[in-house]
Amino acid sequence: MGLFSSFWVTFTLLALQVCAGCNAATCNDTETFAAGLLHESMDWMDMYYDNARGYLFSLNAAALTHDTRASVWYAVGLLARNKADDVEQAVRIVKNVIWAQFTNESAQWFGDYQIYPEEPTVGTEQYPAVIYNSWDPNWRGFIGTTFVVMLEEFPQLIPRDVQDYMLESLYNSTIGDSYRVGGVDDDNLYPAYSNPSIMRAFMSGWVGRRTNDSNMTVAGEQYAKQIIDLFTRENTLSEFNSGTYAGVSLFALTLWAKYMPGSSVMGEYGPQMIRDTWTVLGSLYNANLKNVAGPWDRAYGFDMNRYLSILALQIWTLVGKEAAPINSKPYAMGHKNDFAIGPLISILAPYHNTLVPANTLSSLLSFPDSHFVRTSAFSPPYDTYPRNITAYLSPNLTIGAESFSENVVGGPSINSRSFNPAVAQWKRSDGSVGWLSLYAEVQALDVHVGEDFLELAYPRGNATSRFTFLVGTNGWYGKRDVGGWDDVEGVQVAVSGSVSMNYMVTFSGLHGGAGEVINEFEFWNFTYGMPEESSEVPHVRLEFEVV
């Protein structure tokens, strides 16, 4: 490629190729915004690179240990930047990571990658194999898809023997991922687990075609069909409305759309699934609050302005950093480590952003009239019926909730700290965002969302039931101490229902209180119980007025 191996030239050529179909941002905007994301995320990771080891130091500053996944994300950014010895270091990182890949075919973690290179041998007595702890099966997808992007976008920069090494690694990783069966050996990979399942289908289809393994290719197509069937039921991801994982799913769907042939169901459905996902996200986005309204199936925070979400990085490439829910210092936000995926998002943005509907782009920049959003999502085997979702959005207040009946507590992710089935957010006088979220403690919830109110009921509840609301701390100039609703900044809340009005308020803080923070957010805990020996269905109504 010669001079054209530079990322900036490649980026410009790519933008020009797709510009004719661009219906989101202008191509020049996308190119500029994406380049800014690449530049800032790489400058940040540069500070963590350990040239002596060829790995990125842990982004948690964990006593100078290293991080495998972030290192690979950094490596693709090095190829994209292509300055000084960037390519040499990228190749070095890739070889280091593959050298440490798990190669025991009889192990459940075969073909996976280390979480960090200093770790003991997984599966020993001293370091037992604990899924999502000592080893993470999703690393196959995150690292494998990054290798594919390297091979697709920058083959001219990677030596042929290293490309062969990567393809061998991808083959082993794909074989290992086929070991995953939801409900077996503590694995939870079902087609409804959207972000890793979309990556899994892609890896199987792409690697199968590249290695002429027809069984692998067919397996990918069949698995993708199951994902598509769940999606097309209501044109929603099963893993619904997650600031982090909707971002990963959109990334993975971009691989379907860009790299899979039209003869593949992934190549056929990928573009429309991206459009439909953005349509829902756009309808739920409140540009005045810079937040996607709830409910959130899996959230790593309660205000997108304060925690770093992958979806926000994609919004950055669409409308620019200042208009996106991104702090001027992204690395100071909660869940900051996901800033490391910035290079991947920026590299794919010129193509991905052509698939974002114009109405969505408009909603990311300015809030339209007040409106309702009604849809549903389905996550078998946990849901007994699809989760029915309703959200009400007005200029300074959003309310969103979902009715569900499940066989677990904590949503399909079985995690009450990330599952937010009922959420309200409001804009405060200083421009900051106040928020409230129902802490998930039951297997079934009925909801009614209307203009400025939220009604919740526990159809399987009894006199021992309780409603626990996490309420964000006040803004910089607000009260530090909260004893009741009158002390909550920016909103008046009136509560009624079958619950006792003698509610309890406690604090969960970084350095004390009655409980611990959740996803790095401090909050006040408002808990409503039922009257003793009550025979009524537990239900509560909250009416909101922004002040």
N, C-alpha and C positions, 0 to 999 in steps of 0.2 A: 504493500500500500504506500510505502514511502512517506511523503509529506502528509498524506491523508490519514496516517495513523493517529494523529493528534485528536484527542477527544473533542476539542472545540470545533475542528473541521467536521469530524464525524457527526457531532451533535447538530451542526448547522445543516449538513446535507440531509440528515434524517428529518429534521424539521421541515425542510423544503419538500421532501418526498411526501409527507403526510399533510402538508398545509391545505391542499385542495379539499380534503374532507374535514377540515377543522371546524367544528361547530361549538367549541367551548371557548377557551381563550384564543386570542390571535396567536399565530405561531411564534411571532417575535416575543410576545409576553411569556408563553410557555418556555421558550428557550432561555429567556433571561431569568425567569423565576426558578426554573430547574437548575440552571447554572449556579444561582445564588445558594440554593440548598446544597448542591454538591460542594461548593467552596466552603461554606460554613461548617458543614458536618465533617469534612475532611480536615479542616484546620483544627477542629476540636480533637479529632482522633489522632492527628499527628502528635499531639502532646502526650499521648498514651503509648505510642509505638516504641517497642523495645527492640532496637536494632541488633542487640547482642543475641536475641533469641528468635527473632523473626515471628513474633506474636505481638498482639496488642495486650498491654497490661489490663487487668480487670478494671472495668469502668466504675466499679464500686470501690476502687482503691483498696482492694483486699490484700494488704500486706505484700504487694508486688507479685501476686500471682497473676496469671494470664487468663484470657477468655478466647475460646475457640471460635464461637459464632461471630462475635464482633470482629475478630481478626479477618475472617473471610469476607464480611461486609466491607471492611476497610480495604481488602485486597482488590475487590471489584472497583472501588473508588480510585485506587491507585492506577488501575488500567485505564479508567476513564480520564483521569487527570493527565497521566503520561508525561511527567516532567522529571528531569534529573534521572535518579535511579528508581523511579516509581515502578516500572515494569519488573525490574530485577527483584524488588522487594515483594511485589505481588506474587510472582512465581515462587519465591522462597516460602511465603506463607502457605500457599496452596500445597506445596510439597510437604511441608511440615505437618499440616493437618491431615493429609492423606496417609502419611507414614504412620500416624497414630490411630488410624481408623480401626475399629474393632473387626477382627477377621475370623473369630471362632464361629463357624457356621452353625454349631449346635446351640449357641447362646441366643437368648431372646433379643439381645442388643446387637446381633450381627449386622455389620454394615453401617452402624451408627458412628457418631463422632464424639470424641471426648467433650465434656463440658469445659474442662480446663486441663492443660497438659500436666500439671503437678499432681493430679489426683491419683490415688492408689488404683490397683487393678480392680475393675468392677467385677463383682461376684465372688470376691474372696471373703473369708470369715471376718476379717477386719473392716471390709468395705462391701457390705452386702448389696446386691442388685435391688434397688428400690426405684421403680418407675417414677419418672418426674422428679427424682431426687438425685441419686448417684448416677443415673443416666436418664436422658430425655429422648424418647423416640421421635419427637418432632424435630430434633436437630437434623435428622436425615432430610426432611423436607426443606428446612431453612437453608442448610448448607448446600444440599444438592441442587436446589433451584438457583442458588447463586452461582454455582459452577456452570450451570446451563447458560445463564446470562453471560458469563465470561466467554464461553465457547461460541455463543451466537453473535455477540456484539464485538468481540475483540480477538478473533482467532489469529489475526495477523501478528499479534503481539505475543502469543504464547507458543513456545517451541513445540514442535510436533510430538516429541517424546513426552512432554508434560501434558499435552492434550490427550494422548493415549492413556497416560496415568490417571487423568481426571475421568475419562470415560470408563476405565476399569473400576474406579472408585464409585462412580454413579451406578454402574451395573450392580455392584455388591450392595450398595445402599438401597437400591430398588428391590433387590431380592429380600433384603432384611426387612424392608417395610411391608412385604407381603406376609411376614409372620404375624402382623398385627390383626387381631380379630376382636372387635368390641365385645366386652364381657368375659374375655378369656385372659388369664394371667394378669389381671388388674389393668388391662388395656381398655381404653374408652374410645377407640377410633371407630366411630360409625359414620356413615355418609352425612349425618346431621351435624357432625363436628366440623363445621364448614372449612375453617382455614387449613388444617392439616389434610383434610380429605381432598380438597381441591388441589393441593400440592401433590398429594399421593397419586391422584389420577394422572396429573400432568407428567410426573416423573416416569410413571410406568409407560405411558404412551410415547413420550419423547425418547426415553432410553431404549424402549423396545424397537422403535423405528430406526434409531441410530445404530443399533447393534444387530439388526435383522432378527430379533427374537419375537416371533409372531405371538407366542403365548403371552409374553409380557405386554405387547401392544394391545392384544385383545382384552387382557385383564384391566388395563388402564381405561379402555373404552367402556367396558362393562361397569366399572366403578363410577366413571364419570356419569353414565346414564342414571345411576341411582341418585347422584347429587342433583342432576338436572331435574329428575322427576319430583324431588322435594322442592326445588326452587320454583318450577313452573306452576305449582299448585296455586301460588299467590304472588309469584315473582318477587320472593323475598328469600334471603339467606336464612337457613335454619338457625345459625348463630347470629341472632338479629341485633343490629344497631349497636355494635361495639366500636368505640373510638379506636381501640387497638386492633381488634381482630377483623372488623370490617375492612380496615386498611390492609391487613394481610390477605384477606380473601380477594380484594380488588387487585392486589399485586399478582396473586396466583392466577386469577382470571385473565389478567393481561398476558400472562404466559400462554394460556389457552388460545387467546385471540391472535397473538402475534406469531407464535412459533409453531402452532399445530396446523396441519393442512385442512382445507375445507372438507375433505373426505372424513375427517374425524368429527365426532359429536362435540368435542371440545372446541375445535376450530369453528364449527357451525354455531354453537350456542354461546361461546365466550363473549363476543361483542355485545350481544343483546343482554346477557346477564350483567355485564358492566353497566350498560345504560339503565337497566331496570333498578339495579342496586343504587345507583346515583340518584335516580328519580325519587326513590323512597327517602334517601338521606337528605336530598334537597328539600323535600316537603317537610321534613322534621327539623331542619336547620333554622335557627333564629339568628340572623346576622347582627341584631342589636345586642344579643348576649354572647355571640360567637360560641354557641353550643348547639349540639344536636339534642333535641328534646328526648326525654325518656319515653318508655322504659329502656333499660340497657341490659342485655343478657349477660355481658361480661364487661365490666368497667374497671379501670385501674385508677379511678379518681371520680370526683363529683362535679368538676368544673374544668372544661377543656382549656381554659386560659391558664390553669395552674398545674396541669400534668401534661406530659408530652405524649400525644397519641399519633399513631401512624397515619390515621385519617387526616389529622391536621397537617402533616407533612405533604400529603397529596393536595390538600386545599391550598397550601403554600404555592405549589407549582401551578395552580389554576388562577389564583387571584393575587398572589404576592404575599410576602411574609407579614406586612403590616395589617393586611385585611384578614389574615388567617388567625385562628386561635393558637398563636405561638408567641411566647414572650420574646422580648428582644434578646434575651440570653437563654436560649433553649436548654442549655446544659444546667441551668439553675432550677428547672421545673421538676415536678415529681415524675417518677418513672423515666428519668432522663436517658437511660441506657438505650431506649429505642431510637434516639437520635442517630445511632450507628447505622440504621437501615436507610438513612438519607441518600447515600449514593445509589442504591438500587431504585428508589423511588424517582430520583432525578433522571437516571438513565432511561427509564421506561416512560417518563412523562410525555415526551413529544408524540409517542404513539397513543398512550393511554388517554391523554387529554382530548384527542379527537373524538373519543367515544362518549364524552360527558355531554348530556343534553344542554341546550342553551338555557332552558328554564332553570335547570339546576345551577348553572353558573350565575344566573341573575340572582337566585335566592341566596347564594354565598356572599353576594355583595350588598344586597339590601333586602330588608324584610318586606314581604308583600302584605296583603290584608290578613286580618285574623282568620284562622281556618282550623278545621279538624282534619286529622289523618286517621283513617281506619284501615287496618290490614291484619294479617295474621302470619304466624310462623309455626313450623312443626318440627319437633326434634324427637323422633322415636329413637330408642325405646322408652324415653323418660316421660314424654307427654302421652296422656290417655286421649287427648284431643288437641287440635292446634291451639296455640296460645292466641287469644284474641286481643288485639292491640288498639288502643284509642289514645290519641294525643290532641290536646287543644293548645294552639299557639296564638298568642296576642303580642303586641309590640314589646311589652315589658314583663310578660309572664308566660311560662309554658308549663303544662301539666300533662304527664303521660303515664299510662299504666296498662297492665295486661292481665286478663283473666286466664287462669290456668288450672289444670288438674294433673298432677304428676305423682310419680312413685318415689320421688326423692325430695329432699329439702335443699334449697339453694339453686334451683334452676337446673338446666341441662348440664351445666358445668359442676354441679353439686358443690357450690361454693357460695355461701351466704355473704361473704365479704366482697364478691364481685357481681353477684346477681342483684339487680335493682329493679324490682317489678313495678314500683310506683315512685315517680319522681316529680318534684316541682322545682322550678328555678325562676328567679325574679331579678330584675335589674335594680340595683340600689342607687341612691342619689350620687354617689361618687363614681358610678360607672362599673363598679364591681358586681359580681354575681352572688346572690344568696341562693341557697339550695336546701332541699329536704328530700330524704329518700327513706322508703320503708325497708327496714331490715328483714330479710326473708327468714321466716321461722316456721312456715307451714307448707304442706304439699298442695294446697288448693286455695285459690283466691278468686273472688268475684269483684269486678271493678265497674264503676260508672264514672266517666270523665265528662264534665260539662264546662260551660263557660265559667271559669273562676272557681270551680269546685271539684273535689275528688271524693268519691265514696268507695269504701273498701269493706268487704265482708269475708269472713272465714266460713264457708259452707260446712266444713267438718269441725268447726270450733266448738268450745264449751266454756264453762265458767272459769277455766284455768287459762284461757287464751289471753294473749296480750298483743297490742300493736306497738311496735318500737320504731320510732322515727328518729333518724339521724339528721340533725339540723346543723348546717355549717356555722362556723364562728363568724362574728360580725366583721365588717371591714375595718380599715386602718383607724378610722375615727369613731367607730361604733363602740358600744359597751363591751368591756372585757368579761363581765360577769353576767350570766343569763340565769334568771330564776323562773321564767315563764315566757309565754308567747309575746307579752308586751315588751320584752327586752330584745326580741329578734329584730334586727335592723331591716328596714325596707319593705316590710309586709305586715299586714294584720291578718291573723288566722283565727277563725271562729270554729270551734269543735263541738260536734253533737254526735248522738248515736246511742247505742246500747252500752257503751263503755262507761266506766266510772269516771267522773270528772276530776277525781283526786289523782291527777297524774304526777309522775316523778320525773325530775330533771337531774341528770348527772353529766359530768364532763369526762371526755376521753382525750387526753393530751399527750404531747411528745414527752413530757417530763413529769407526768403525774395525773391524778384524777381517778375516777372509778374504773376506767377501762383504758385500753390501748387504742392508738390511732388505727384507722383502716386506710390502706393504700396511701399512707403518708399524710392523710388529712385529719386534722383535729375536728371535733364536732361535739355538740350537745345532744344528749340522748333523752328524748321525750318518750316516756313509756306510759301507756294506758292499759290498765287491767279491766277485768269485768267485775261487776258487783258480786259479792259472795252468793253462791247458790243460784246464780242467774240461769234461767232456762232459755234466754233469747239467743238468737244467732249473733255472734260477735260482729258488730259493724260500727264504722265510724265515718263521719262526714267532715271534711275540712273545706272551709270556704276562705278564699284568698282575696285580699285587696292590697294592691301595691301602693305604698305611700312614699 
